Protein backbone atom coordinates (compact mmCIF):
# COMPACT_ATOMS: atom_id res chain seq x y z
CA UNK A 1 0.00 0.00 0.00
CA UNK A 2 1.36 3.44 -0.91
CA UNK A 3 2.00 5.23 2.36
CA UNK A 4 1.53 8.76 0.92
CA UNK A 5 -2.08 7.82 0.09
CA UNK A 6 -2.66 6.67 3.64
CA UNK A 7 -1.19 9.91 4.98
CA UNK A 8 -3.44 11.98 2.70
CA UNK A 9 -6.45 9.88 3.65
CA UNK A 10 -5.81 10.21 7.38
CA UNK A 11 -5.32 13.96 6.99
CA UNK A 12 -8.59 14.16 5.05
CA UNK A 13 -10.39 12.28 7.82
CA UNK A 14 -8.93 14.74 10.34
CA UNK A 15 -10.29 17.71 8.36
CA UNK A 16 -14.05 18.10 8.99
CA UNK A 17 -14.65 19.95 5.71
CA UNK A 18 -12.89 17.30 3.65
CA UNK A 19 -14.49 14.45 5.56
CA UNK A 20 -17.89 15.99 5.01
CA UNK A 21 -17.45 16.61 1.31
CA UNK A 22 -15.71 13.33 0.50
CA UNK A 23 -18.00 10.56 1.75
CA UNK A 24 -18.03 9.16 -1.79
CA UNK A 25 -14.26 9.66 -2.00
CA UNK A 26 -13.84 7.72 1.23
CA UNK A 27 -15.72 4.85 -0.41
CA UNK A 28 -13.26 5.11 -3.31
CA UNK A 29 -10.32 5.10 -0.87
CA UNK A 30 -11.62 1.91 0.76
CA UNK A 31 -11.91 0.40 -2.72
CA UNK A 32 -8.27 1.28 -3.43
CA UNK A 33 -6.82 0.18 -0.10
C-alpha positions in Angstrom: 0.0 0.0 0.0 1.4 3.4 -0.9 2.0 5.2 2.4 1.5 8.8 0.9 -2.1 7.8 0.1 -2.7 6.7 3.6 -1.2 9.9 5.0 -3.4 12.0 2.7 -6.4 9.9 3.7 -5.8 10.2 7.4 -5.3 14.0 7.0 -8.6 14.2 5.1 -10.4 12.3 7.8 -8.9 14.7 10.3 -10.3 17.7 8.4 -14.0 18.1 9.0 -14.6 20.0 5.7 -12.9 17.3 3.7 -14.5 14.5 5.6 -17.9 16.0 5.0 -17.5 16.6 1.3 -15.7 13.3 0.5 -18.0 10.6 1.7 -18.0 9.2 -1.8 -14.3 9.7 -2.0 -13.8 7.7 1.2 -15.7 4.8 -0.4 -13.3 5.1 -3.3 -10.3 5.1 -0.9 -11.6 1.9 0.8 -11.9 0.4 -2.7 -8.3 1.3 -3.4 -6.8 0.2 -0.1 
